[in-house]
Amino acid sequence: MGRKQGPRKGSLQFWPRKRYKKSLPRVNWQALKKEEVGLLGFIGYKVGMKSAYVKDLTNDSMTKNKRIAIPATVIECPPLKIFSIRFYKNNKVMLDVLNDNIDKELKKVVKLPKTPNTKQTIEKIEKENEFDDISLIVYSQVKKTNIKKKPDLTEIGLQGSKEDKMKYIKDNLPKEISVLDVLKEGLVDMRGITTGRGTQGPVKRFGISLRFHKSEKGLRKVGSIGPWHPTRVTFRVPMAGQTGFSSRIIYNNKIIAAGKIEEKDINPKGGFKKYGVVKNDYIILKGNVQGPSKRQVLITQALRPTKKQAKQNYEFIGLR
């Protein structure tokens, strides 16, 4: 009988396997692109999974023009507000300009320094024109949901020339930004933190095989942790430890539907399990999204869209 062989268990690409420090991951915004001028991402909160009834309008599909059910994830997206404007020079932060119109609740949570008038400061920087790029620090209006009161802050990049970005910032400084103005249709990437599992053994953590039932000193462990010489255990050996709560990206999620809750109410009777009632704008994605219910996720433009995913076309009917 041939020797059983396979790839090593546990990719070193996801190393070290420890808890992620922040609730929202970092993003290289310079790599993302968009056709229109505006934000390249949005903060959302995972509601849960449902079966979505859709009409398949995909060309060359076996179920074309038929009513089918597909797995879908609902994401609630309360509006965003601008916290500050970040100016870059030579790929380094040059200056942060705080917004004057910040919510009173946020001032209790975050210590804010006294700053000059925002409008005058922006005009002065624009006149001097010494910056290379601009991005926005935004915060979510999560108080409008049933989740919590403390908002989530994160940096989100902008698309367009320097003049277009400045115009977008001036227009939206006092306003609330809706997800329907940023993400309407197409493909998006979901960046978030996976569900935490705590301390787990090497079988669950790395997927190694169980040992023979008469093996000495345990079945759910590694047979050999290394040679006698050199007398050390390398970090590549699967060991027990922290599992989950890691930063991950799911590429090319198809937006099935996006809308306002006032126009089309998608709430089931009694609300969604472990979440409650959706009160704000929402988007419905095909497939699953990392993390448990109520976990914050960062929805961004697709970094590497594929033709297979892009050609999918569905007409949303309803949730089951």
C-alpha positions as a LaTeX table, in Angstrom:
\begin{tabular}{lrrr}
\hline
Residue & $x$ (\AA) & $y$ (\AA) & $z$ (\AA) \\
\hline
Met1 & 0.00 & 0.00 & 0.00 \\
Gly2 & 1.35 & 3.39 & $-0.97$ \\
Arg3 & 2.39 & 5.94 & 1.63 \\
Lys4 & $-0.29$ & 8.52 & 2.36 \\
Gln5 & 0.98 & 11.96 & 1.45 \\
Gly6 & $-0.48$ & 15.46 & 1.49 \\
Pro7 & 0.38 & 19.12 & 1.92 \\
Arg8 & 1.53 & 20.34 & 5.35 \\
Lys9 & $-1.30$ & 21.24 & 7.67 \\
Gly10 & $-1.79$ & 24.89 & 8.58 \\
Ser11 & $-0.70$ & 27.54 & 6.11 \\
Leu12 & 2.08 & 29.82 & 7.34 \\
Gln13 & 0.47 & 32.64 & 5.36 \\
Phe14 & $-1.87$ & 33.18 & 8.33 \\
Trp15 & 0.83 & 33.48 & 10.96 \\
Pro16 & 0.98 & 34.24 & 13.87 \\
Arg17 & $-2.36$ & 32.71 & 14.84 \\
Lys18 & $-3.37$ & 35.11 & 17.57 \\
Arg19 & $-6.27$ & 37.45 & 18.28 \\
Tyr20 & $-6.54$ & 40.49 & 16.03 \\
Lys21 & $-6.00$ & 43.78 & 17.88 \\
Lys22 & $-8.80$ & 45.82 & 16.27 \\
Ser23 & $-12.44$ & 45.17 & 15.45 \\
Leu24 & $-11.97$ & 46.42 & 11.87 \\
Pro25 & $-8.95$ & 45.39 & 9.73 \\
Arg26 & $-6.54$ & 47.70 & 7.91 \\
Val27 & $-6.86$ & 48.20 & 4.14 \\
Asn28 & $-4.45$ & 49.32 & 1.44 \\
Trp29 & $-6.78$ & 51.90 & $-0.09$ \\
Gln30 & $-4.35$ & 52.84 & $-2.87$ \\
Ala31 & $-4.83$ & 49.39 & $-4.44$ \\
Leu32 & $-8.63$ & 49.78 & $-4.74$ \\
Lys33 & $-10.31$ & 51.60 & $-7.62$ \\
Lys34 & $-13.79$ & 52.82 & $-8.46$ \\
Glu35 & $-15.42$ & 54.52 & $-11.44$ \\
Glu36 & $-17.24$ & 57.30 & $-9.55$ \\
Val37 & $-15.79$ & 59.82 & $-7.13$ \\
Gly38 & $-16.45$ & 58.92 & $-3.49$ \\
Leu39 & $-15.71$ & 56.51 & $-0.66$ \\
Leu40 & $-14.05$ & 53.18 & $-1.46$ \\
Gly41 & $-15.68$ & 51.34 & 1.43 \\
Phe42 & $-18.37$ & 51.29 & 4.09 \\
Ile43 & $-18.91$ & 49.99 & 7.64 \\
Gly44 & $-21.66$ & 47.42 & 8.06 \\
Tyr45 & $-22.96$ & 45.01 & 10.71 \\
Lys46 & $-23.72$ & 41.37 & 10.02 \\
Val47 & $-27.39$ & 40.57 & 10.62 \\
Gly48 & $-27.38$ & 36.88 & 9.70 \\
Met49 & $-28.02$ & 34.39 & 6.91 \\
Lys50 & $-31.25$ & 33.67 & 5.06 \\
Ser51 & $-32.39$ & 31.94 & 1.89 \\
Ala52 & $-33.02$ & 34.53 & $-0.81$ \\
Tyr53 & $-35.56$ & 33.96 & $-3.58$ \\
Val54 & $-34.20$ & 35.42 & $-6.82$ \\
Lys55 & $-34.87$ & 35.26 & $-10.53$ \\
Asp56 & $-31.73$ & 34.08 & $-12.31$ \\
Leu57 & $-30.97$ & 36.41 & $-15.24$ \\
Thr58 & $-27.41$ & 35.17 & $-15.81$ \\
Asn59 & $-26.55$ & 34.45 & $-19.45$ \\
Asp60 & $-25.79$ & 30.80 & $-20.29$ \\
Ser61 & $-27.09$ & 29.69 & $-16.90$ \\
Met62 & $-28.92$ & 26.35 & $-16.52$ \\
Thr63 & $-31.55$ & 28.10 & $-14.39$ \\
Lys64 & $-31.96$ & 31.21 & $-16.58$ \\
Asn65 & $-35.31$ & 33.00 & $-16.09$ \\
Lys66 & $-36.18$ & 30.58 & $-13.27$ \\
Arg67 & $-37.00$ & 31.33 & $-9.63$ \\
Ile68 & $-34.30$ & 29.83 & $-7.42$ \\
Ala69 & $-33.24$ & 30.00 & $-3.76$ \\
Ile70 & $-29.65$ & 30.88 & $-2.87$ \\
Pro71 & $-27.89$ & 31.38 & 0.48 \\
Ala72 & $-27.57$ & 35.07 & 1.35 \\
Thr73 & $-26.25$ & 37.29 & 4.14 \\
Val74 & $-27.98$ & 40.49 & 5.28 \\
Ile75 & $-25.74$ & 43.42 & 6.27 \\
Glu76 & $-27.22$ & 46.46 & 8.04 \\
Cys77 & $-25.44$ & 49.68 & 7.11 \\
Pro78 & $-26.30$ & 52.70 & 9.30 \\
Pro79 & $-25.16$ & 56.02 & 7.78 \\
Leu80 & $-21.59$ & 57.26 & 8.22 \\
Lys81 & $-20.36$ & 60.67 & 9.32 \\
Ile82 & $-16.98$ & 62.29 & 8.76 \\
Phe83 & $-14.83$ & 62.42 & 11.90 \\
Ser84 & $-11.72$ & 64.01 & 10.39 \\
Ile85 & $-9.89$ & 64.62 & 7.11 \\
Arg86 & $-6.43$ & 63.07 & 6.82 \\
Phe87 & $-3.86$ & 64.64 & 4.47 \\
Tyr88 & $-0.85$ & 62.66 & 3.22 \\
Lys89 & 2.51 & 63.79 & 1.90 \\
Asn90 & 5.20 & 61.35 & 0.69 \\
Asn91 & 3.01 & 58.46 & 1.92 \\
Lys92 & 3.08 & 59.83 & 5.49 \\
Val93 & 0.32 & 61.50 & 7.48 \\
Met94 & 0.81 & 65.26 & 7.17 \\
Leu95 & $-2.20$ & 66.55 & 9.09 \\
Asp96 & $-5.55$ & 65.51 & 10.56 \\
Val97 & $-8.35$ & 68.10 & 10.49 \\
Leu98 & $-11.28$ & 67.36 & 12.81 \\
Asn99 & $-14.84$ & 67.96 & 11.69 \\
Asp100 & $-16.79$ & 70.62 & 13.59 \\
Asn101 & $-20.12$ & 68.76 & 13.25 \\
Ile102 & $-19.36$ & 65.76 & 15.48 \\
Asp103 & $-22.09$ & 64.08 & 17.55 \\
Lys104 & $-22.22$ & 64.88 & 21.27 \\
Glu105 & $-22.20$ & 61.16 & 22.12 \\
Leu106 & $-18.86$ & 60.74 & 20.31 \\
Lys107 & $-17.31$ & 63.60 & 22.26 \\
Lys108 & $-18.02$ & 61.68 & 25.48 \\
Val109 & $-16.28$ & 58.57 & 24.16 \\
Val110 & $-13.28$ & 60.07 & 22.31 \\
Lys111 & $-11.04$ & 62.80 & 23.73 \\
Leu112 & $-10.93$ & 65.57 & 21.14 \\
Pro113 & $-8.30$ & 68.33 & 21.03 \\
Lys114 & $-9.32$ & 71.94 & 20.47 \\
Thr115 & $-8.89$ & 72.71 & 16.80 \\
Pro116 & $-9.41$ & 75.78 & 14.59 \\
Asn117 & $-12.35$ & 76.18 & 12.23 \\
Thr118 & $-12.52$ & 73.18 & 9.88 \\
Lys119 & $-13.66$ & 75.10 & 6.80 \\
Gln120 & $-10.92$ & 77.71 & 7.09 \\
Thr121 & $-8.24$ & 75.08 & 7.71 \\
Ile122 & $-9.28$ & 73.07 & 4.64 \\
Glu123 & $-9.28$ & 76.18 & 2.45 \\
Lys124 & $-5.81$ & 77.12 & 3.70 \\
Ile125 & $-4.40$ & 73.63 & 2.98 \\
Glu126 & $-6.09$ & 73.57 & $-0.42$ \\
Lys127 & $-4.54$ & 76.95 & $-1.27$ \\
Glu128 & $-1.04$ & 75.85 & $-0.28$ \\
Asn129 & $-1.50$ & 72.52 & $-2.17$ \\
Glu130 & 1.34 & 70.70 & $-0.42$ \\
Phe131 & $-0.45$ & 67.38 & 0.10 \\
Asp132 & $-0.35$ & 64.30 & $-2.14$ \\
Asp133 & $-3.45$ & 62.38 & $-1.09$ \\
Ile134 & $-6.55$ & 62.61 & 1.13 \\
Ser135 & $-8.56$ & 60.05 & 3.07 \\
Leu136 & $-11.38$ & 60.25 & 5.61 \\
Ile137 & $-11.71$ & 59.01 & 9.17 \\
Val138 & $-15.40$ & 58.11 & 9.46 \\
Tyr139 & $-17.60$ & 56.77 & 12.23 \\
Ser140 & $-20.82$ & 54.76 & 12.04 \\
Gln141 & $-24.17$ & 55.90 & 13.42 \\
Val142 & $-24.53$ & 52.58 & 15.23 \\
Lys143 & $-26.82$ & 54.17 & 17.85 \\
Lys144 & $-29.56$ & 53.91 & 15.21 \\
Thr145 & $-29.41$ & 50.10 & 15.46 \\
Asn146 & $-30.14$ & 47.64 & 18.27 \\
Ile147 & $-26.49$ & 46.63 & 18.67 \\
Lys148 & $-24.67$ & 49.20 & 20.81 \\
Lys149 & $-24.08$ & 52.94 & 21.29 \\
Lys150 & $-20.31$ & 53.34 & 20.88 \\
Pro151 & $-19.52$ & 54.06 & 17.20 \\
Asp152 & $-16.79$ & 52.36 & 15.17 \\
Leu153 & $-14.08$ & 54.59 & 13.69 \\
Thr154 & $-11.95$ & 53.66 & 10.71 \\
Glu155 & $-10.04$ & 55.23 & 7.83 \\
Ile156 & $-11.57$ & 54.94 & 4.35 \\
Gly157 & $-9.93$ & 56.04 & 1.11 \\
Leu158 & $-11.39$ & 58.24 & $-1.60$ \\
Gln159 & $-11.47$ & 57.82 & $-5.38$ \\
Gly160 & $-10.79$ & 60.67 & $-7.81$ \\
Ser161 & $-8.37$ & 63.52 & $-8.35$ \\
Lys162 & $-7.32$ & 65.86 & $-5.54$ \\
Glu163 & $-9.86$ & 68.45 & $-6.69$ \\
Asp164 & $-12.66$ & 65.87 & $-6.85$ \\
Lys165 & $-11.81$ & 64.58 & $-3.37$ \\
Met166 & $-11.82$ & 68.09 & $-1.88$ \\
Lys167 & $-15.20$ & 68.84 & $-3.48$ \\
Tyr168 & $-16.63$ & 65.56 & $-2.14$ \\
Ile169 & $-15.40$ & 66.35 & 1.38 \\
Lys170 & $-16.86$ & 69.88 & 1.36 \\
Asp171 & $-20.23$ & 68.59 & 0.15 \\
Asn172 & $-20.45$ & 65.81 & 2.76 \\
Leu173 & $-18.87$ & 67.37 & 5.86 \\
Pro174 & $-22.18$ & 68.20 & 7.58 \\
Lys175 & $-24.13$ & 65.30 & 6.00 \\
Glu176 & $-24.74$ & 61.63 & 6.69 \\
Ile177 & $-23.37$ & 59.30 & 4.01 \\
Ser178 & $-25.66$ & 56.43 & 2.99 \\
Val179 & $-24.47$ & 53.03 & 1.76 \\
Leu180 & $-26.68$ & 53.48 & $-1.31$ \\
Asp181 & $-24.45$ & 56.40 & $-2.35$ \\
Val182 & $-21.33$ & 54.24 & $-2.06$ \\
Leu183 & $-22.27$ & 50.61 & $-2.89$ \\
Lys184 & $-25.30$ & 49.86 & $-5.04$ \\
Glu185 & $-24.50$ & 46.81 & $-7.15$ \\
Gly186 & $-21.66$ & 44.68 & $-8.44$ \\
Leu187 & $-18.90$ & 42.87 & $-6.56$ \\
Val188 & $-17.49$ & 43.78 & $-3.16$ \\
Asp189 & $-14.88$ & 42.37 & $-0.78$ \\
Met190 & $-15.81$ & 41.65 & 2.84 \\
Arg191 & $-13.05$ & 42.39 & 5.35 \\
Gly192 & $-13.70$ & 41.44 & 8.93 \\
Ile193 & $-12.81$ & 39.35 & 11.97 \\
Thr194 & $-13.76$ & 35.69 & 12.13 \\
Thr195 & $-15.62$ & 34.05 & 15.01 \\
Gly196 & $-13.38$ & 33.44 & 18.03 \\
Arg197 & $-13.05$ & 29.81 & 19.20 \\
Gly198 & $-10.70$ & 30.28 & 22.16 \\
Thr199 & $-7.97$ & 27.73 & 22.89 \\
Gln200 & $-8.25$ & 24.64 & 20.71 \\
Gly201 & $-6.09$ & 21.60 & 20.02 \\
Pro202 & $-3.98$ & 20.97 & 16.89 \\
Val203 & $-6.68$ & 18.81 & 15.22 \\
Lys204 & $-9.26$ & 21.61 & 15.16 \\
Arg205 & $-6.70$ & 24.40 & 14.82 \\
Phe206 & $-4.66$ & 22.97 & 11.93 \\
Gly207 & $-6.70$ & 20.04 & 10.62 \\
Ile208 & $-4.14$ & 17.31 & 11.28 \\
Ser209 & $-5.24$ & 13.67 & 11.12 \\
Leu210 & $-6.15$ & 11.65 & 14.19 \\
Arg211 & $-3.53$ & 9.09 & 15.19 \\
Phe212 & $-4.00$ & 5.29 & 15.33 \\
His213 & $-6.32$ & 4.22 & 18.17 \\
Lys214 & $-3.51$ & 2.37 & 20.02 \\
Ser215 & $-1.11$ & 5.31 & 19.83 \\
Glu216 & 0.77 & 6.29 & 22.96 \\
Lys217 & 0.13 & 9.55 & 24.85 \\
Gly218 & $-2.97$ & 10.66 & 23.00 \\
Leu219 & $-4.73$ & 10.50 & 19.64 \\
Arg220 & $-5.42$ & 14.19 & 18.99 \\
Lys221 & $-1.81$ & 15.34 & 18.95 \\
Val222 & 1.22 & 15.52 & 16.70 \\
Gly223 & 3.22 & 12.31 & 16.45 \\
Ser224 & 6.62 & 13.99 & 16.45 \\
Ile225 & 7.33 & 17.59 & 17.40 \\
Gly226 & 10.87 & 17.52 & 15.95 \\
Pro227 & 14.24 & 15.71 & 15.84 \\
Trp228 & 16.69 & 15.21 & 18.68 \\
His229 & 19.19 & 17.51 & 16.99 \\
Pro230 & 18.77 & 20.42 & 16.66 \\
Thr231 & 17.15 & 20.20 & 20.10 \\
Arg232 & 14.33 & 22.69 & 19.65 \\
Val233 & 10.72 & 22.80 & 18.53 \\
Thr234 & 10.17 & 25.05 & 15.49 \\
Phe235 & 7.19 & 27.38 & 15.19 \\
Arg236 & 5.97 & 25.35 & 12.19 \\
Val237 & 4.90 & 22.40 & 14.39 \\
Pro238 & 1.10 & 22.38 & 14.90 \\
Met239 & 0.38 & 23.14 & 18.55 \\
Ala240 & $-2.68$ & 23.99 & 20.64 \\
Gly241 & $-3.50$ & 27.67 & 21.01 \\
Gln242 & $-5.79$ & 30.56 & 20.06 \\
Thr243 & $-8.24$ & 29.73 & 17.28 \\
Gly244 & $-10.36$ & 32.24 & 15.41 \\
Phe245 & $-10.80$ & 36.01 & 15.85 \\
Ser246 & $-8.46$ & 36.55 & 12.91 \\
Ser247 & $-8.56$ & 39.14 & 10.12 \\
Arg248 & $-9.78$ & 37.59 & 6.88 \\
Ile249 & $-10.99$ & 38.75 & 3.45 \\
Ile250 & $-13.74$ & 37.16 & 1.36 \\
Tyr251 & $-13.28$ & 38.28 & $-2.24$ \\
Asn252 & $-15.93$ & 38.98 & $-4.89$ \\
Asn253 & $-19.22$ & 38.86 & $-3.00$ \\
Lys254 & $-22.17$ & 39.57 & $-5.29$ \\
Ile255 & $-24.63$ & 42.23 & $-4.12$ \\
Ile256 & $-28.11$ & 40.76 & $-4.70$ \\
Ala257 & $-30.07$ & 43.74 & $-3.39$ \\
Ala258 & $-29.55$ & 47.05 & $-1.62$ \\
Gly259 & $-32.28$ & 49.34 & $-0.36$ \\
Lys260 & $-33.94$ & 51.38 & 2.34 \\
Ile261 & $-35.93$ & 49.64 & 5.03 \\
Glu262 & $-38.75$ & 52.19 & 4.57 \\
Glu263 & $-39.21$ & 51.19 & 0.92 \\
Lys264 & $-38.86$ & 47.38 & 1.27 \\
Asp265 & $-39.12$ & 45.84 & 4.73 \\
Ile266 & $-37.09$ & 42.62 & 4.86 \\
Asn267 & $-37.59$ & 41.95 & 8.59 \\
Pro268 & $-39.17$ & 38.58 & 9.42 \\
Lys269 & $-41.83$ & 38.36 & 12.12 \\
Gly270 & $-40.09$ & 38.99 & 15.44 \\
Gly271 & $-36.86$ & 40.15 & 13.81 \\
Phe272 & $-33.72$ & 38.25 & 12.83 \\
Lys273 & $-32.40$ & 35.54 & 15.16 \\
Lys274 & $-29.69$ & 36.80 & 17.58 \\
Tyr275 & $-29.89$ & 40.27 & 16.01 \\
Gly276 & $-33.33$ & 41.85 & 16.14 \\
Val277 & $-34.94$ & 44.29 & 13.75 \\
Val278 & $-33.12$ & 46.01 & 10.88 \\
Lys279 & $-33.84$ & 49.76 & 11.10 \\
Asn280 & $-31.42$ & 51.25 & 8.53 \\
Asp281 & $-30.28$ & 50.81 & 4.94 \\
Tyr282 & $-29.14$ & 47.30 & 4.10 \\
Ile283 & $-27.40$ & 45.22 & 1.47 \\
Ile284 & $-27.94$ & 41.52 & 0.76 \\
Leu285 & $-24.93$ & 39.49 & $-0.40$ \\
Lys286 & $-24.76$ & 36.08 & $-2.00$ \\
Gly287 & $-23.10$ & 33.51 & 0.27 \\
Asn288 & $-21.67$ & 33.78 & 3.76 \\
Val289 & $-19.65$ & 36.44 & 5.56 \\
Gln290 & $-17.06$ & 35.86 & 8.30 \\
Gly291 & $-17.91$ & 36.53 & 11.93 \\
Pro292 & $-20.99$ & 36.10 & 14.15 \\
Ser293 & $-24.15$ & 38.22 & 14.16 \\
Lys294 & $-23.68$ & 41.89 & 15.20 \\
Arg295 & $-19.98$ & 41.75 & 14.16 \\
Gln296 & $-18.77$ & 44.85 & 12.32 \\
Val297 & $-17.42$ & 44.30 & 8.79 \\
Leu298 & $-15.73$ & 46.55 & 6.27 \\
Ile299 & $-17.29$ & 46.42 & 2.80 \\
Thr300 & $-14.87$ & 47.57 & 0.09 \\
Gln301 & $-14.70$ & 47.73 & $-3.68$ \\
Ala302 & $-13.55$ & 44.46 & $-5.29$ \\
Leu303 & $-9.75$ & 44.29 & $-5.42$ \\
Arg304 & $-9.54$ & 41.57 & $-8.10$ \\
Pro305 & $-12.99$ & 41.00 & $-9.69$ \\
Thr306 & $-13.44$ & 37.83 & $-11.73$ \\
Lys307 & $-15.52$ & 37.47 & $-14.91$ \\
Lys308 & $-17.36$ & 34.44 & $-13.53$ \\
Gln309 & $-18.66$ & 36.35 & $-10.51$ \\
Ala310 & $-19.22$ & 39.62 & $-12.38$ \\
Lys311 & $-21.53$ & 38.06 & $-15.01$ \\
Gln312 & $-23.94$ & 36.75 & $-12.35$ \\
Asn313 & $-27.22$ & 38.62 & $-12.51$ \\
Tyr314 & $-30.10$ & 38.15 & $-10.08$ \\
Glu315 & $-33.44$ & 39.87 & $-9.63$ \\
Phe316 & $-34.25$ & 39.91 & $-5.90$ \\
Ile317 & $-37.72$ & 38.67 & $-4.94$ \\
Gly318 & $-37.64$ & 38.18 & $-1.17$ \\
Leu319 & $-36.17$ & 36.35 & 1.84 \\
Arg320 & $-37.35$ & 33.12 & 3.40 \\
\hline
\end{tabular}
